[in-house]
Amino acid sequence: MDRNKILEWLGVITAIIYSLLVALNIGAEFLGFTLLLISAFLIGLWAYFGKHKGILLLQIFYASAGIIGMIRWF
């Protein structure tokens, strides 16, 4: 598996886990927002290497949301 596929799929998996943790409302929001930040970083790298400028911009927003969420729940 090449670098781009690893970045893409690790980013997707961490985003799925983030979504579930926040939606379940089990008190794991900080972990969830941490996973959102990691996911945004991984998918952002994938978008950068693949020259997907719209997705890269979206990941910058998601990373910002992850940081805000981590600060609010800390």
PDB file of N, H, CA, C and O in Angstrom:
ATOM      1  N   MET A   1       0.852  -1.175   0.000  1.00  0.00           N
ATOM      2  CA  MET A   1       0.000   0.000   0.000  1.00  0.00           C
ATOM      3  C   MET A   1       0.901   1.243   0.000  1.00  0.00           C
ATOM      4  O   MET A   1       1.860   1.317   0.768  1.00  0.00           O
ATOM      5  N   ASP A   2       0.595   2.194  -0.846  1.00  0.00           N
ATOM      6  H   ASP A   2      -0.184   2.134  -1.470  1.00  0.00           H
ATOM      7  CA  ASP A   2       1.441   3.384  -0.933  1.00  0.00           C
ATOM      8  C   ASP A   2       1.062   4.439   0.113  1.00  0.00           C
ATOM      9  O   ASP A   2       0.034   4.332   0.781  1.00  0.00           O
ATOM     10  N   ARG A   3       1.900   5.437   0.235  1.00  0.00           N
ATOM     11  H   ARG A   3       2.736   5.524  -0.307  1.00  0.00           H
ATOM     12  CA  ARG A   3       1.748   6.490   1.245  1.00  0.00           C
ATOM     13  C   ARG A   3       0.385   7.177   1.169  1.00  0.00           C
ATOM     14  O   ARG A   3      -0.259   7.408   2.192  1.00  0.00           O
ATOM     15  N   ASN A   4      -0.042   7.496  -0.037  1.00  0.00           N
ATOM     16  H   ASN A   4       0.481   7.308  -0.868  1.00  0.00           H
ATOM     17  CA  ASN A   4      -1.306   8.216  -0.188  1.00  0.00           C
ATOM     18  C   ASN A   4      -2.495   7.396   0.287  1.00  0.00           C
ATOM     19  O   ASN A   4      -3.398   7.936   0.926  1.00  0.00           O
ATOM     20  N   LYS A   5      -2.513   6.119  -0.009  1.00  0.00           N
ATOM     21  H   LYS A   5      -1.779   5.681  -0.528  1.00  0.00           H
ATOM     22  CA  LYS A   5      -3.609   5.254   0.452  1.00  0.00           C
ATOM     23  C   LYS A   5      -3.605   5.142   1.975  1.00  0.00           C
ATOM     24  O   LYS A   5      -4.665   5.150   2.600  1.00  0.00           O
ATOM     25  N   ILE A   6      -2.425   5.038   2.569  1.00  0.00           N
ATOM     26  H   ILE A   6      -1.564   5.031   2.061  1.00  0.00           H
ATOM     27  CA  ILE A   6      -2.325   4.954   4.034  1.00  0.00           C
ATOM     28  C   ILE A   6      -2.872   6.233   4.668  1.00  0.00           C
ATOM     29  O   ILE A   6      -3.666   6.162   5.606  1.00  0.00           O
ATOM     30  N   LEU A   7      -2.456   7.404   4.168  1.00  0.00           N
ATOM     31  H   LEU A   7      -1.810   7.461   3.406  1.00  0.00           H
ATOM     32  CA  LEU A   7      -2.953   8.670   4.698  1.00  0.00           C
ATOM     33  C   LEU A   7      -4.462   8.778   4.546  1.00  0.00           C
ATOM     34  O   LEU A   7      -5.164   9.172   5.478  1.00  0.00           O
ATOM     35  N   GLU A   8      -4.955   8.424   3.361  1.00  0.00           N
ATOM     36  H   GLU A   8      -4.384   8.104   2.604  1.00  0.00           H
ATOM     37  CA  GLU A   8      -6.386   8.515   3.083  1.00  0.00           C
ATOM     38  C   GLU A   8      -7.187   7.644   4.048  1.00  0.00           C
ATOM     39  O   GLU A   8      -8.129   8.123   4.679  1.00  0.00           O
ATOM     40  N   TRP A   9      -6.823   6.379   4.163  1.00  0.00           N
ATOM     41  H   TRP A   9      -6.058   5.990   3.650  1.00  0.00           H
ATOM     42  CA  TRP A   9      -7.627   5.444   4.949  1.00  0.00           C
ATOM     43  C   TRP A   9      -7.460   5.619   6.448  1.00  0.00           C
ATOM     44  O   TRP A   9      -8.424   5.423   7.188  1.00  0.00           O
ATOM     45  N   LEU A  10      -6.269   5.983   6.928  1.00  0.00           N
ATOM     46  H   LEU A  10      -5.486   6.143   6.326  1.00  0.00           H
ATOM     47  CA  LEU A  10      -6.131   6.281   8.352  1.00  0.00           C
ATOM     48  C   LEU A  10      -6.937   7.524   8.713  1.00  0.00           C
ATOM     49  O   LEU A  10      -7.533   7.593   9.788  1.00  0.00           O
ATOM     50  N   GLY A  11      -6.953   8.502   7.818  1.00  0.00           N
ATOM     51  H   GLY A  11      -6.469   8.447   6.945  1.00  0.00           H
ATOM     52  CA  GLY A  11      -7.758   9.701   8.039  1.00  0.00           C
ATOM     53  C   GLY A  11      -9.246   9.393   8.088  1.00  0.00           C
ATOM     54  O   GLY A  11      -9.973   9.937   8.919  1.00  0.00           O
ATOM     55  N   VAL A  12      -9.691   8.524   7.199  1.00  0.00           N
ATOM     56  H   VAL A  12      -9.100   8.083   6.524  1.00  0.00           H
ATOM     57  CA  VAL A  12     -11.110   8.137   7.173  1.00  0.00           C
ATOM     58  C   VAL A  12     -11.479   7.370   8.441  1.00  0.00           C
ATOM     59  O   VAL A  12     -12.517   7.638   9.046  1.00  0.00           O
ATOM     60  N   ILE A  13     -10.651   6.436   8.841  1.00  0.00           N
ATOM     61  H   ILE A  13      -9.808   6.218   8.350  1.00  0.00           H
ATOM     62  CA  ILE A  13     -10.943   5.618  10.026  1.00  0.00           C
ATOM     63  C   ILE A  13     -10.986   6.486  11.286  1.00  0.00           C
ATOM     64  O   ILE A  13     -11.886   6.327  12.111  1.00  0.00           O
ATOM     65  N   THR A  14     -10.031   7.395  11.441  1.00  0.00           N
ATOM     66  H   THR A  14      -9.301   7.524  10.771  1.00  0.00           H
ATOM     67  CA  THR A  14     -10.045   8.257  12.627  1.00  0.00           C
ATOM     68  C   THR A  14     -11.254   9.192  12.616  1.00  0.00           C
ATOM     69  O   THR A  14     -11.796   9.503  13.676  1.00  0.00           O
ATOM     70  N   ALA A  15     -11.683   9.643  11.447  1.00  0.00           N
ATOM     71  H   ALA A  15     -11.243   9.390  10.585  1.00  0.00           H
ATOM     72  CA  ALA A  15     -12.871  10.501  11.359  1.00  0.00           C
ATOM     73  C   ALA A  15     -14.133   9.722  11.738  1.00  0.00           C
ATOM     74  O   ALA A  15     -15.022  10.267  12.391  1.00  0.00           O
ATOM     75  N   ILE A  16     -14.215   8.475  11.340  1.00  0.00           N
ATOM     76  H   ILE A  16     -13.492   8.032  10.810  1.00  0.00           H
ATOM     77  CA  ILE A  16     -15.370   7.650  11.693  1.00  0.00           C
ATOM     78  C   ILE A  16     -15.428   7.443  13.201  1.00  0.00           C
ATOM     79  O   ILE A  16     -16.492   7.569  13.808  1.00  0.00           O
ATOM     80  N   ILE A  17     -14.295   7.128  13.799  1.00  0.00           N
ATOM     81  H   ILE A  17     -13.431   7.026  13.305  1.00  0.00           H
ATOM     82  CA  ILE A  17     -14.262   6.915  15.253  1.00  0.00           C
ATOM     83  C   ILE A  17     -14.602   8.215  15.984  1.00  0.00           C
ATOM     84  O   ILE A  17     -15.334   8.199  16.973  1.00  0.00           O
ATOM     85  N   TYR A  18     -14.073   9.338  15.497  1.00  0.00           N
ATOM     86  H   TYR A  18     -13.478   9.351  14.694  1.00  0.00           H
ATOM     87  CA  TYR A  18     -14.414  10.645  16.079  1.00  0.00           C
ATOM     88  C   TYR A  18     -15.918  10.852  16.065  1.00  0.00           C
ATOM     89  O   TYR A  18     -16.510  11.207  17.084  1.00  0.00           O
ATOM     90  N   SER A  19     -16.530  10.634  14.923  1.00  0.00           N
ATOM     91  H   SER A  19     -16.050  10.346  14.095  1.00  0.00           H
ATOM     92  CA  SER A  19     -17.970  10.861  14.780  1.00  0.00           C
ATOM     93  C   SER A  19     -18.762  10.012  15.760  1.00  0.00           C
ATOM     94  O   SER A  19     -19.701  10.496  16.393  1.00  0.00           O
ATOM     95  N   LEU A  20     -18.388   8.760  15.884  1.00  0.00           N
ATOM     96  H   LEU A  20     -17.625   8.367  15.370  1.00  0.00           H
ATOM     97  CA  LEU A  20     -19.096   7.866  16.796  1.00  0.00           C
ATOM     98  C   LEU A  20     -18.923   8.280  18.254  1.00  0.00           C
ATOM     99  O   LEU A  20     -19.888   8.264  19.018  1.00  0.00           O
ATOM    100  N   LEU A  21     -17.711   8.650  18.649  1.00  0.00           N
ATOM    101  H   LEU A  21     -16.926   8.663  18.028  1.00  0.00           H
ATOM    102  CA  LEU A  21     -17.467   9.057  20.032  1.00  0.00           C
ATOM    103  C   LEU A  21     -18.279  10.291  20.414  1.00  0.00           C
ATOM    104  O   LEU A  21     -18.840  10.351  21.508  1.00  0.00           O
ATOM    105  N   VAL A  22     -18.344  11.257  19.533  1.00  0.00           N
ATOM    106  H   VAL A  22     -17.888  11.208  18.644  1.00  0.00           H
ATOM    107  CA  VAL A  22     -19.096  12.471  19.830  1.00  0.00           C
ATOM    108  C   VAL A  22     -20.597  12.186  19.806  1.00  0.00           C
ATOM    109  O   VAL A  22     -21.325  12.664  20.676  1.00  0.00           O
ATOM    110  N   ALA A  23     -21.068  11.419  18.831  1.00  0.00           N
ATOM    111  H   ALA A  23     -20.476  11.031  18.124  1.00  0.00           H
ATOM    112  CA  ALA A  23     -22.492  11.119  18.714  1.00  0.00           C
ATOM    113  C   ALA A  23     -23.004  10.261  19.875  1.00  0.00           C
ATOM    114  O   ALA A  23     -24.152  10.415  20.291  1.00  0.00           O
ATOM    115  N   LEU A  24     -22.172   9.366  20.398  1.00  0.00           N
ATOM    116  H   LEU A  24     -21.240   9.241  20.059  1.00  0.00           H
ATOM    117  CA  LEU A  24     -22.596   8.500  21.498  1.00  0.00           C
ATOM    118  C   LEU A  24     -22.735   9.257  22.820  1.00  0.00           C
ATOM    119  O   LEU A  24     -23.404   8.784  23.738  1.00  0.00           O
ATOM    120  N   ASN A  25     -22.103  10.433  22.919  1.00  0.00           N
ATOM    121  H   ASN A  25     -21.559  10.817  22.173  1.00  0.00           H
ATOM    122  CA  ASN A  25     -22.211  11.269  24.119  1.00  0.00           C
ATOM    123  C   ASN A  25     -21.879  10.469  25.380  1.00  0.00           C
ATOM    124  O   ASN A  25     -22.662  10.435  26.329  1.00  0.00           O
ATOM    125  N   ILE A  26     -20.713   9.831  25.379  1.00  0.00           N
ATOM    126  H   ILE A  26     -20.077   9.858  24.608  1.00  0.00           H
ATOM    127  CA  ILE A  26     -20.293   8.985  26.502  1.00  0.00           C
ATOM    128  C   ILE A  26     -19.163   9.627  27.313  1.00  0.00           C
ATOM    129  O   ILE A  26     -18.514   8.966  28.123  1.00  0.00           O
ATOM    130  N   GLY A  27     -18.942  10.904  27.087  1.00  0.00           N
ATOM    131  H   GLY A  27     -19.469  11.441  26.428  1.00  0.00           H
ATOM    132  CA  GLY A  27     -17.906  11.598  27.831  1.00  0.00           C
ATOM    133  C   GLY A  27     -16.521  11.511  27.211  1.00  0.00           C
ATOM    134  O   GLY A  27     -15.527  11.837  27.861  1.00  0.00           O
ATOM    135  N   ALA A  28     -16.449  11.078  25.973  1.00  0.00           N
ATOM    136  H   ALA A  28     -17.256  10.813  25.445  1.00  0.00           H
ATOM    137  CA  ALA A  28     -15.155  10.941  25.305  1.00  0.00           C
ATOM    138  C   ALA A  28     -14.963  12.019  24.236  1.00  0.00           C
ATOM    139  O   ALA A  28     -14.299  11.800  23.223  1.00  0.00           O
ATOM    140  N   GLU A  29     -15.560  13.187  24.486  1.00  0.00           N
ATOM    141  H   GLU A  29     -16.099  13.365  25.309  1.00  0.00           H
ATOM    142  CA  GLU A  29     -15.488  14.250  23.489  1.00  0.00           C
ATOM    143  C   GLU A  29     -14.067  14.738  23.251  1.00  0.00           C
ATOM    144  O   GLU A  29     -13.692  15.003  22.109  1.00  0.00           O
ATOM    145  N   PHE A  30     -13.274  14.862  24.304  1.00  0.00           N
ATOM    146  H   PHE A  30     -13.580  14.647  25.232  1.00  0.00           H
ATOM    147  CA  PHE A  30     -11.898  15.333  24.109  1.00  0.00           C
ATOM    148  C   PHE A  30     -11.124  14.369  23.213  1.00  0.00           C
ATOM    149  O   PHE A  30     -10.417  14.795  22.300  1.00  0.00           O
ATOM    150  N   LEU A  31     -11.259  13.077  23.474  1.00  0.00           N
ATOM    151  H   LEU A  31     -11.833  12.730  24.216  1.00  0.00           H
ATOM    152  CA  LEU A  31     -10.618  12.075  22.615  1.00  0.00           C
ATOM    153  C   LEU A  31     -11.154  12.187  21.188  1.00  0.00           C
ATOM    154  O   LEU A  31     -10.391  12.096  20.226  1.00  0.00           O
ATOM    155  N   GLY A  32     -12.448  12.381  21.057  1.00  0.00           N
ATOM    156  H   GLY A  32     -13.067  12.454  21.838  1.00  0.00           H
ATOM    157  CA  GLY A  32     -13.057  12.522  19.738  1.00  0.00           C
ATOM    158  C   GLY A  32     -12.484  13.705  18.972  1.00  0.00           C
ATOM    159  O   GLY A  32     -12.136  13.577  17.799  1.00  0.00           O
ATOM    160  N   PHE A  33     -12.386  14.855  19.629  1.00  0.00           N
ATOM    161  H   PHE A  33     -12.669  14.959  20.582  1.00  0.00           H
ATOM    162  CA  PHE A  33     -11.841  16.028  18.951  1.00  0.00           C
ATOM    163  C   PHE A  33     -10.354  15.862  18.641  1.00  0.00           C
ATOM    164  O   PHE A  33      -9.857  16.405  17.654  1.00  0.00           O
ATOM    165  N   THR A  34      -9.655  15.119  19.478  1.00  0.00           N
ATOM    166  H   THR A  34     -10.059  14.678  20.280  1.00  0.00           H
ATOM    167  CA  THR A  34      -8.257  14.805  19.177  1.00  0.00           C
ATOM    168  C   THR A  34      -8.174  13.965  17.904  1.00  0.00           C
ATOM    169  O   THR A  34      -7.312  14.192  17.055  1.00  0.00           O
ATOM    170  N   LEU A  35      -9.071  13.002  17.784  1.00  0.00           N
ATOM    171  H   LEU A  35      -9.771  12.818  18.474  1.00  0.00           H
ATOM    172  CA  LEU A  35      -9.108  12.171  16.573  1.00  0.00           C
ATOM    173  C   LEU A  35      -9.495  12.997  15.354  1.00  0.00           C
ATOM    174  O   LEU A  35      -8.990  12.755  14.258  1.00  0.00           O
ATOM    175  N   LEU A  36     -10.388  13.974  15.534  1.00  0.00           N
ATOM    176  H   LEU A  36     -10.797  14.171  16.425  1.00  0.00           H
ATOM    177  CA  LEU A  36     -10.738  14.864  14.427  1.00  0.00           C
ATOM    178  C   LEU A  36      -9.510  15.625  13.945  1.00  0.00           C
ATOM    179  O   LEU A  36      -9.290  15.760  12.741  1.00  0.00           O
ATOM    180  N   LEU A  37      -8.716  16.120  14.880  1.00  0.00           N
ATOM    181  H   LEU A  37      -8.895  16.010  15.858  1.00  0.00           H
ATOM    182  CA  LEU A  37      -7.494  16.850  14.514  1.00  0.00           C
ATOM    183  C   LEU A  37      -6.517  15.933  13.772  1.00  0.00           C
ATOM    184  O   LEU A  37      -5.929  16.330  12.765  1.00  0.00           O
ATOM    185  N   ILE A  38      -6.351  14.725  14.266  1.00  0.00           N
ATOM    186  H   ILE A  38      -6.828  14.403  15.084  1.00  0.00           H
ATOM    187  CA  ILE A  38      -5.458  13.758  13.600  1.00  0.00           C
ATOM    188  C   ILE A  38      -5.987  13.429  12.208  1.00  0.00           C
ATOM    189  O   ILE A  38      -5.226  13.388  11.240  1.00  0.00           O
ATOM    190  N   SER A  39      -7.287  13.195  12.113  1.00  0.00           N
ATOM    191  H   SER A  39      -7.905  13.228  12.899  1.00  0.00           H
ATOM    192  CA  SER A  39      -7.894  12.893  10.818  1.00  0.00           C
ATOM    193  C   SER A  39      -7.687  14.035   9.830  1.00  0.00           C
ATOM    194  O   SER A  39      -7.327  13.807   8.675  1.00  0.00           O
ATOM    195  N   ALA A  40      -7.917  15.263  10.288  1.00  0.00           N
ATOM    196  H   ALA A  40      -8.210  15.447  11.226  1.00  0.00           H
ATOM    197  CA  ALA A  40      -7.745  16.426   9.410  1.00  0.00           C
ATOM    198  C   ALA A  40      -6.306  16.540   8.934  1.00  0.00           C
ATOM    199  O   ALA A  40      -6.058  16.886   7.779  1.00  0.00           O
ATOM    200  N   PHE A  41      -5.357  16.252   9.816  1.00  0.00           N
ATOM    201  H   PHE A  41      -5.558  15.971  10.754  1.00  0.00           H
ATOM    202  CA  PHE A  41      -3.946  16.294   9.438  1.00  0.00           C
ATOM    203  C   PHE A  41      -3.636  15.223   8.376  1.00  0.00           C
ATOM    204  O   PHE A  41      -2.986  15.506   7.371  1.00  0.00           O
ATOM    205  N   LEU A  42      -4.107  13.999   8.614  1.00  0.00           N
ATOM    206  H   LEU A  42      -4.636  13.769   9.431  1.00  0.00           H
ATOM    207  CA  LEU A  42      -3.823  12.906   7.677  1.00  0.00           C
ATOM    208  C   LEU A  42      -4.473  13.142   6.316  1.00  0.00           C
ATOM    209  O   LEU A  42      -3.824  13.005   5.278  1.00  0.00           O
ATOM    210  N   ILE A  43      -5.748  13.495   6.326  1.00  0.00           N
ATOM    211  H   ILE A  43      -6.275  13.607   7.168  1.00  0.00           H
ATOM    212  CA  ILE A  43      -6.434  13.739   5.050  1.00  0.00           C
ATOM    213  C   ILE A  43      -5.902  15.012   4.401  1.00  0.00           C
ATOM    214  O   ILE A  43      -5.860  15.114   3.175  1.00  0.00           O
ATOM    215  N   GLY A  44      -5.493  15.987   5.224  1.00  0.00           N
ATOM    216  H   GLY A  44      -5.528  15.903   6.220  1.00  0.00           H
ATOM    217  CA  GLY A  44      -4.874  17.196   4.679  1.00  0.00           C
ATOM    218  C   GLY A  44      -3.586  16.890   3.935  1.00  0.00           C
ATOM    219  O   GLY A  44      -3.339  17.439   2.861  1.00  0.00           O
ATOM    220  N   LEU A  45      -2.758  16.008   4.508  1.00  0.00           N
ATOM    221  H   LEU A  45      -2.958  15.563   5.380  1.00  0.00           H
ATOM    222  CA  LEU A  45      -1.541  15.593   3.803  1.00  0.00           C
ATOM    223  C   LEU A  45      -1.878  14.873   2.501  1.00  0.00           C
ATOM    224  O   LEU A  45      -1.257  15.114   1.466  1.00  0.00           O
ATOM    225  N   TRP A  46      -2.870  13.985   2.567  1.00  0.00           N
ATOM    226  H   TRP A  46      -3.375  13.789   3.408  1.00  0.00           H
ATOM    227  CA  TRP A  46      -3.304  13.273   1.366  1.00  0.00           C
ATOM    228  C   TRP A  46      -3.754  14.268   0.293  1.00  0.00           C
ATOM    229  O   TRP A  46      -3.405  14.133  -0.880  1.00  0.00           O
ATOM    230  N   ALA A  47      -4.540  15.274   0.718  1.00  0.00           N
ATOM    231  H   ALA A  47      -4.823  15.383   1.670  1.00  0.00           H
ATOM    232  CA  ALA A  47      -5.035  16.279  -0.231  1.00  0.00           C
ATOM    233  C   ALA A  47      -3.893  17.118  -0.795  1.00  0.00           C
ATOM    234  O   ALA A  47      -3.889  17.444  -1.982  1.00  0.00           O
ATOM    235  N   TYR A  48      -2.935  17.465   0.043  1.00  0.00           N
ATOM    236  H   TYR A  48      -2.939  17.200   1.007  1.00  0.00           H
ATOM    237  CA  TYR A  48      -1.791  18.254  -0.408  1.00  0.00           C
ATOM    238  C   TYR A  48      -0.977  17.494  -1.456  1.00  0.00           C
ATOM    239  O   TYR A  48      -0.648  18.031  -2.514  1.00  0.00           O
ATOM    240  N   PHE A  49      -0.659  16.239  -1.146  1.00  0.00           N
ATOM    241  H   PHE A  49      -0.926  15.802  -0.287  1.00  0.00           H
ATOM    242  CA  PHE A  49       0.128  15.442  -2.090  1.00  0.00           C
ATOM    243  C   PHE A  49      -0.620  15.190  -3.395  1.00  0.00           C
ATOM    244  O   PHE A  49      -0.015  15.106  -4.464  1.00  0.00           O
ATOM    245  N   GLY A  50      -1.944  15.069  -3.293  1.00  0.00           N
ATOM    246  H   GLY A  50      -2.435  15.137  -2.424  1.00  0.00           H
ATOM    247  CA  GLY A  50      -2.748  14.812  -4.490  1.00  0.00           C
ATOM    248  C   GLY A  50      -3.247  16.065  -5.177  1.00  0.00           C
ATOM    249  O   GLY A  50      -3.953  15.989  -6.182  1.00  0.00           O
ATOM    250  N   LYS A  51      -2.877  17.237  -4.631  1.00  0.00           N
ATOM    251  H   LYS A  51      -2.303  17.299  -3.815  1.00  0.00           H
ATOM    252  CA  LYS A  51      -3.271  18.526  -5.196  1.00  0.00           C
ATOM    253  C   LYS A  51      -4.795  18.708  -5.227  1.00  0.00           C
ATOM    254  O   LYS A  51      -5.355  19.239  -6.187  1.00  0.00           O
ATOM    255  N   HIS A  52      -5.448  18.251  -4.151  1.00  0.00           N
ATOM    256  H   HIS A  52      -4.993  17.819  -3.372  1.00  0.00           H
ATOM    257  CA  HIS A  52      -6.901  18.416  -3.988  1.00  0.00           C
ATOM    258  C   HIS A  52      -7.120  19.641  -3.104  1.00  0.00           C
ATOM    259  O   HIS A  52      -7.282  19.530  -1.889  1.00  0.00           O
ATOM    260  N   LYS A  53      -7.120  20.811  -3.743  1.00  0.00           N
ATOM    261  H   LYS A  53      -6.988  20.901  -4.730  1.00  0.00           H
ATOM    262  CA  LYS A  53      -7.120  22.064  -2.983  1.00  0.00           C
ATOM    263  C   LYS A  53      -8.397  22.277  -2.166  1.00  0.00           C
ATOM    264  O   LYS A  53      -8.332  22.792  -1.050  1.00  0.00           O
ATOM    265  N   GLY A  54      -9.542  21.895  -2.700  1.00  0.00           N
ATOM    266  H   GLY A  54      -9.594  21.478  -3.607  1.00  0.00           H
ATOM    267  CA  GLY A  54     -10.794  22.051  -1.962  1.00  0.00           C
ATOM    268  C   GLY A  54     -10.833  21.187  -0.712  1.00  0.00           C
ATOM    269  O   GLY A  54     -11.267  21.641   0.347  1.00  0.00           O
ATOM    270  N   ILE A  55     -10.385  19.957  -0.828  1.00  0.00           N
ATOM    271  H   ILE A  55     -10.032  19.588  -1.688  1.00  0.00           H
ATOM    272  CA  ILE A  55     -10.354  19.054   0.324  1.00  0.00           C
ATOM    273  C   ILE A  55      -9.329  19.546   1.345  1.00  0.00           C
ATOM    274  O   ILE A  55      -9.560  19.443   2.549  1.00  0.00           O
ATOM    275  N   LEU A  56      -8.213  20.072   0.883  1.00  0.00           N
ATOM    276  H   LEU A  56      -8.025  20.156  -0.096  1.00  0.00           H
ATOM    277  CA  LEU A  56      -7.202  20.619   1.795  1.00  0.00           C
ATOM    278  C   LEU A  56      -7.787  21.777   2.604  1.00  0.00           C
ATOM    279  O   LEU A  56      -7.580  21.853   3.815  1.00  0.00           O
ATOM    280  N   LEU A  57      -8.515  22.677   1.945  1.00  0.00           N
ATOM    281  H   LEU A  57      -8.683  22.615   0.961  1.00  0.00           H
ATOM    282  CA  LEU A  57      -9.153  23.786   2.643  1.00  0.00           C
ATOM    283  C   LEU A  57     -10.152  23.261   3.674  1.00  0.00           C
ATOM    284  O   LEU A  57     -10.208  23.770   4.794  1.00  0.00           O
ATOM    285  N   LEU A  58     -10.926  22.267   3.314  1.00  0.00           N
ATOM    286  H   LEU A  58     -10.880  21.853   2.404  1.00  0.00           H
ATOM    287  CA  LEU A  58     -11.888  21.665   4.238  1.00  0.00           C
ATOM    288  C   LEU A  58     -11.185  21.077   5.459  1.00  0.00           C
ATOM    289  O   LEU A  58     -11.682  21.206   6.578  1.00  0.00           O
ATOM    290  N   GLN A  59     -10.054  20.444   5.261  1.00  0.00           N
ATOM    291  H   GLN A  59      -9.651  20.339   4.352  1.00  0.00           H
ATOM    292  CA  GLN A  59      -9.316  19.837   6.372  1.00  0.00           C
ATOM    293  C   GLN A  59      -8.725  20.888   7.297  1.00  0.00           C
ATOM    294  O   GLN A  59      -8.596  20.660   8.500  1.00  0.00           O
ATOM    295  N   ILE A  60      -8.364  22.044   6.739  1.00  0.00           N
ATOM    296  H   ILE A  60      -8.468  22.230   5.762  1.00  0.00           H
ATOM    297  CA  ILE A  60      -7.902  23.144   7.588  1.00  0.00           C
ATOM    298  C   ILE A  60      -9.040  23.591   8.506  1.00  0.00           C
ATOM    299  O   ILE A  60      -8.820  23.861   9.687  1.00  0.00           O
ATOM    300  N   PHE A  61     -10.248  23.669   7.964  1.00  0.00           N
ATOM    301  H   PHE A  61     -10.427  23.450   7.005  1.00  0.00           H
ATOM    302  CA  PHE A  61     -11.413  24.008   8.787  1.00  0.00           C
ATOM    303  C   PHE A  61     -11.655  22.931   9.846  1.00  0.00           C
ATOM    304  O   PHE A  61     -11.888  23.259  11.010  1.00  0.00           O
ATOM    305  N   TYR A  62     -11.606  21.653   9.465  1.00  0.00           N
ATOM    306  H   TYR A  62     -11.417  21.387   8.520  1.00  0.00           H
ATOM    307  CA  TYR A  62     -11.828  20.568  10.420  1.00  0.00           C
ATOM    308  C   TYR A  62     -10.759  20.565  11.518  1.00  0.00           C
ATOM    309  O   TYR A  62     -11.064  20.308  12.682  1.00  0.00           O
ATOM    310  N   ALA A  63      -9.517  20.848  11.149  1.00  0.00           N
ATOM    311  H   ALA A  63      -9.269  21.057  10.203  1.00  0.00           H
ATOM    312  CA  ALA A  63      -8.451  20.927  12.156  1.00  0.00           C
ATOM    313  C   ALA A  63      -8.746  22.057  13.142  1.00  0.00           C
ATOM    314  O   ALA A  63      -8.556  21.900  14.348  1.00  0.00           O
ATOM    315  N   SER A  64      -9.204  23.179  12.629  1.00  0.00           N
ATOM    316  H   SER A  64      -9.359  23.306  11.649  1.00  0.00           H
ATOM    317  CA  SER A  64      -9.570  24.301  13.495  1.00  0.00           C
ATOM    318  C   SER A  64     -10.705  23.914  14.435  1.00  0.00           C
ATOM    319  O   SER A  64     -10.670  24.240  15.621  1.00  0.00           O
ATOM    320  N   ALA A  65     -11.714  23.218  13.907  1.00  0.00           N
ATOM    321  H   ALA A  65     -11.742  22.953  12.944  1.00  0.00           H
ATOM    322  CA  ALA A  65     -12.833  22.764  14.733  1.00  0.00           C
ATOM    323  C   ALA A  65     -12.351  21.783  15.795  1.00  0.00           C
ATOM    324  O   ALA A  65     -12.828  21.814  16.930  1.00  0.00           O
ATOM    325  N   GLY A  66     -11.418  20.919  15.439  1.00  0.00           N
ATOM    326  H   GLY A  66     -11.031  20.894  14.517  1.00  0.00           H
ATOM    327  CA  GLY A  66     -10.859  19.971  16.408  1.00  0.00           C
ATOM    328  C   GLY A  66     -10.139  20.687  17.534  1.00  0.00           C
ATOM    329  O   GLY A  66     -10.295  20.328  18.701  1.00  0.00           O
ATOM    330  N   ILE A  67      -9.358  21.689  17.196  1.00  0.00           N
ATOM    331  H   ILE A  67      -9.231  21.981  16.248  1.00  0.00           H
ATOM    332  CA  ILE A  67      -8.632  22.456  18.218  1.00  0.00           C
ATOM    333  C   ILE A  67      -9.606  23.191  19.128  1.00  0.00           C
ATOM    334  O   ILE A  67      -9.444  23.187  20.348  1.00  0.00           O
ATOM    335  N   ILE A  68     -10.615  23.819  18.539  1.00  0.00           N
ATOM    336  H   ILE A  68     -10.747  23.823  17.548  1.00  0.00           H
ATOM    337  CA  ILE A  68     -11.632  24.531  19.339  1.00  0.00           C
ATOM    338  C   ILE A  68     -12.347  23.548  20.257  1.00  0.00           C
ATOM    339  O   ILE A  68     -12.551  23.842  21.435  1.00  0.00           O
ATOM    340  N   GLY A  69     -12.725  22.398  19.740  1.00  0.00           N
ATOM    341  H   GLY A  69     -12.560  22.159  18.783  1.00  0.00           H
ATOM    342  CA  GLY A  69     -13.399  21.389  20.547  1.00  0.00           C
ATOM    343  C   GLY A  69     -12.534  20.895  21.691  1.00  0.00           C
ATOM    344  O   GLY A  69     -13.029  20.699  22.801  1.00  0.00           O
ATOM    345  N   MET A  70     -11.260  20.692  21.438  1.00  0.00           N
ATOM    346  H   MET A  70     -10.858  20.851  20.536  1.00  0.00           H
ATOM    347  CA  MET A  70     -10.343  20.245  22.488  1.00  0.00           C
ATOM    348  C   MET A  70     -10.212  21.313  23.581  1.00  0.00           C
ATOM    349  O   MET A  70     -10.195  20.990  24.769  1.00  0.00           O
ATOM    350  N   ILE A  71     -10.120  22.567  23.181  1.00  0.00           N
ATOM    351  H   ILE A  71     -10.134  22.830  22.217  1.00  0.00           H
ATOM    352  CA  ILE A  71     -10.005  23.660  24.160  1.00  0.00           C
ATOM    353  C   ILE A  71     -11.288  23.750  24.996  1.00  0.00           C
ATOM    354  O   ILE A  71     -11.221  23.906  26.215  1.00  0.00           O
ATOM    355  N   ARG A  72     -12.438  23.654  24.356  1.00  0.00           N
ATOM    356  H   ARG A  72     -12.493  23.528  23.365  1.00  0.00           H
ATOM    357  CA  ARG A  72     -13.712  23.767  25.079  1.00  0.00           C
ATOM    358  C   ARG A  72     -13.935  22.599  26.049  1.00  0.00           C
ATOM    359  O   ARG A  72     -14.520  22.799  27.114  1.00  0.00           O
ATOM    360  N   TRP A  73     -13.489  21.401  25.711  1.00  0.00           N
ATOM    361  H   TRP A  73     -13.014  21.238  24.846  1.00  0.00           H
ATOM    362  CA  TRP A  73     -13.761  20.248  26.545  1.00  0.00           C
ATOM    363  C   TRP A  73     -12.655  19.960  27.549  1.00  0.00           C
ATOM    364  O   TRP A  73     -12.804  19.071  28.388  1.00  0.00           O
ATOM    365  N   PHE A  74     -11.552  20.691  27.481  1.00  0.00           N
ATOM    366  H   PHE A  74     -11.430  21.413  26.800  1.00  0.00           H
ATOM    367  CA  PHE A  74     -10.435  20.443  28.389  1.00  0.00           C
ATOM    368  C   PHE A  74     -10.698  20.977  29.739  1.00  0.00           C
ATOM    369  O   PHE A  74      -9.855  20.852  30.627  1.00  0.00           O
TER     370      PHE A  74
END
